[in-house]
Amino acid sequence: MCKEVSIIMPNYNCLAFLPKAIDSVLQQQDVRFELIVVDDGSTDGSLDWLLQAEKKYNQLRVITQPNLGVIAARNRAIKKANGQFIAFLDADDYWYPHKLRKQVDYMSANPNCGLTFTNYQHVDTQYQEIIDCFSYWPEFNKYRNPKNNDYQQLNNALSLLLIANVIGTSCVMVNKDIIERAGGFDPSLRSASDWDCWLRIALISDIGFSEDITMDYLMRPNSITANKQNRIDAMAEITERICHLGKVESTTRRKANARLLESYGEMHRENGNLKSAISYSYKAFKQSPHKRHLKHLCSDLKRLAILRVNKLCQV
């Protein structure tokens, strides 16, 4: 029987999380699916566990590769996928039951929609709730109707996504033909390849979303996304590329550039370099006046003043 959805899960040393993630897939109801797990050269016993699970569950296919990274794993699985639609799930995240059915129904009824995504919950390592994704991005508020949990088209998707990356990879479903037309995940990028892929899909198709919280995203302190310098540099490259390819309004460009400047400021702030953080916050505010930029700027100026006063008092 033809599969409706191919679920792609890269794995690298996630043995502690795999059972929960895979069980959340198996709990999906009324959907014909296959689960493709690409083991990316794990050394923690993950592959042995997966091979045993493959014998137990006929929906599960295990593919192995040397440690080539998540981009190579996802692109390889896309080529092997048999479903009309592709859903992504990272090995340390997990879905709520019935996540897939509504996405499949909406995308089947809207063939011009190349990608759908949902809201999701950030959780800590004790699985305690932190904040849902959509609430984290005030820029998204004007697009939302929190009382409507049905899927709806995201208007001006490219402009929004350049400013606010509200899409979590593990809540995404794409049309296989569309993601292949968009070129899949770019292996030349050192980071943010998922955001880049969603933007390129937004260039050629409609985007849909739902207010439903359909998954939990585990915030691990030592995750691969911790290298902020690589990520921000990649975001700058992607922003320039998309603005060149798409019809992006000047206002959106300024807001996107302000977001990059803000990200550099956050990185310097976390590294204790307040002077650089202040400089980037000021530049971000000039590009696109926003109360968040002003709040960071005032906070950094206050902290720097306190540090200087304390230094003078010690003389």
Residue pairs with C-beta under 8 A, 6 or more apart in sequence:
1 32
2 32
2 82
2 84
3 32
3 33
3 34
3 82
3 83
3 84
4 31
4 32
4 33
4 83
4 84
4 85
4 104
5 31
5 32
5 33
5 34
5 83
5 84
5 85
5 86
5 87
5 100
5 104
5 173
6 33
6 34
6 36
6 77
6 80
6 81
6 82
6 83
6 85
6 86
6 87
6 176
7 25
7 33
7 34
7 35
7 36
7 86
7 87
7 88
7 89
8 36
8 38
8 74
8 77
8 78
8 81
8 86
8 87
8 88
8 89
9 21
9 22
9 25
9 35
9 36
9 37
9 38
9 88
9 89
9 90
9 91
10 37
10 38
10 40
10 70
10 73
10 74
10 77
10 90
10 91
11 18
11 37
11 38
11 39
11 40
11 42
11 46
11 50
11 91
12 39
12 40
12 41
12 42
12 46
12 67
12 70
12 91
13 42
13 43
13 44
13 46
14 21
14 42
14 44
14 46
14 91
14 92
15 42
15 44
15 45
15 46
15 49
17 91
17 92
17 218
18 46
18 49
18 50
18 91
19 49
20 94
21 89
21 90
21 91
21 92
21 93
21 94
22 35
22 37
22 53
22 57
22 60
23 94
24 89
24 94
24 95
24 96
24 97
24 215
25 33
25 35
25 59
25 89
25 95
26 57
26 59
27 95
27 97
28 95
28 97
28 98
28 99
28 100
28 101
29 97
29 98
29 101
30 101
31 100
31 101
31 104
33 59
33 83
33 87
33 100
34 59
34 60
34 61
34 81
34 82
34 83
35 57
35 59
35 60
35 61
36 61
36 63
36 77
36 80
36 81
37 50
37 60
37 61
37 62
37 63
37 91
38 63
38 64
38 65
38 73
38 74
38 76
38 77
39 46
39 47
39 50
39 62
39 63
39 64
39 65
40 65
40 66
40 67
40 68
40 69
40 70
40 72
40 73
41 64
41 65
41 66
41 67
41 68
47 62
47 64
50 60
50 62
51 62
53 60
53 62
54 60
54 61
54 62
61 80
63 76
63 77
63 80
65 72
65 73
65 76
70 193
70 224
71 185
71 186
71 187
71 189
71 193
72 187
74 88
74 184
74 185
75 184
75 185
75 187
78 86
78 176
78 179
78 180
78 184
81 176
83 176
84 175
84 176
85 103
85 104
85 107
85 173
85 174
85 175
85 176
86 173
86 174
86 175
86 176
86 179
87 100
87 103
87 172
87 173
87 174
88 169
88 170
88 172
89 95
89 170
89 215
90 169
90 170
92 218
92 220
92 223
93 170
93 215
93 216
93 217
93 218
94 215
94 216
95 170
95 214
95 215
96 213
96 214
96 215
96 216
99 118
99 171
99 214
99 215
100 173
102 151
102 210
102 212
103 116
103 118
103 151
103 173
103 210
104 173
106 113
106 116
106 151
106 208
106 210
107 113
107 116
107 173
107 175
107 208
110 153
110 206
110 208
111 175
112 205
112 206
113 153
113 175
113 205
113 206
113 207
113 208
114 174
114 175
114 178
114 179
114 182
114 201
114 204
114 205
114 206
114 207
115 167
115 172
115 173
115 174
115 175
115 178
115 179
115 198
115 201
115 202
115 205
115 207
115 208
116 151
116 172
116 173
116 207
116 208
116 209
116 210
117 166
117 167
117 168
117 171
117 172
117 173
117 207
117 208
117 209
117 210
118 171
118 209
118 210
118 211
118 212
118 213
118 214
118 215
119 132
119 133
119 134
119 171
119 210
119 211
119 212
119 213
119 214
120 132
120 133
120 168
120 170
120 171
120 213
120 214
120 215
120 216
120 217
121 129
121 130
121 131
121 132
121 133
121 213
121 215
121 216
121 217
122 129
122 130
122 131
122 132
122 133
122 136
122 216
122 217
122 219
123 129
123 130
123 216
123 217
123 218
123 219
124 130
124 218
124 219
125 218
125 219
125 220
125 221
127 216
127 218
130 219
132 213
133 166
133 168
133 217
134 140
134 144
134 166
134 211
137 164
137 166
138 292
139 160
139 163
139 164
139 255
140 160
140 164
140 166
143 154
143 155
143 160
144 211
145 152
145 211
146 211
148 211
149 210
149 211
149 212
150 210
151 208
151 209
151 210
152 208
152 209
152 210
153 206
153 207
153 208
154 160
154 206
154 207
154 208
154 209
157 202
157 206
157 207
158 199
158 202
158 203
158 242
158 246
158 248
159 248
159 249
159 252
160 166
161 167
161 195
161 198
161 199
161 202
161 207
162 199
162 239
162 242
162 243
162 248
162 252
162 255
162 256
163 252
163 255
163 256
163 259
164 259
165 195
165 198
166 209
167 194
167 195
167 198
168 215
168 217
169 194
170 215
170 217
171 214
171 215
172 198
174 201
175 205
178 201
178 204
178 205
179 197
179 201
181 204
182 197
182 200
182 201
182 203
182 204
183 197
183 200
184 197
185 193
185 194
185 196
185 197
186 193
186 196
186 197
187 193
189 196
189 234
189 237
189 238
190 230
190 233
190 234
191 225
191 227
191 230
191 231
191 233
191 234
191 235
192 231
192 234
192 235
192 238
193 234
195 235
195 238
196 234
196 238
196 241
196 242
198 207
199 238
199 242
200 242
200 245
201 207
203 242
203 245
203 246
225 231
228 263
228 266
228 267
228 270
229 267
232 260
232 263
232 264
232 267
235 260
235 263
236 260
239 256
239 257
239 260
242 248
243 253
243 256
248 256
254 287
254 288
255 287
255 288
257 287
257 288
258 284
258 285
258 287
258 288
258 290
258 293
259 284
261 280
261 281
261 283
261 284
261 287
262 280
262 281
262 284
262 292
262 293
262 296
264 276
264 280
265 276
265 277
265 278
265 279
265 280
265 281
265 284
265 296
265 300
266 277
266 296
268 274
268 276
268 277
268 280
269 277
269 296
269 300
274 300
274 303
274 304
274 307
275 304
277 296
277 300
278 297
278 300
278 301
278 304
281 293
281 296
281 297
281 300
282 297
284 290
284 293
285 293
285 294
285 297
